[in-house]
Amino acid sequence: MSHTVQRVVGVLVFLVVGVLSLPVVAYVFDGQGSENWIVPVQLLLMAAVGAGVTVALPALARDGATTQRRALLGVVWGLLAAVAAVALFFLLLSGFRGA
């Protein structure tokens, strides 16, 4: 698979999983006393997904990067996707003018 295809697939995976991770985690942890775990679990999930995707698709990191460096970069990419998803949901729920 070429570098361009790997990057496109990686970005699409990050976008889809980032947007879907928040509602899925909220559905699982939407109970009395567990609602405070939604965002931390989503961040951990996205960090793990980011590490896995970047290790599986080496073109998302620099050429010649070690597996550990790719995993760490993947954690960063995953967390950025999670933050973007939270911002998207905030804007969809509150609008641009606020709640």
Disulfide bonds with the S-S distance in Angstrom:
none
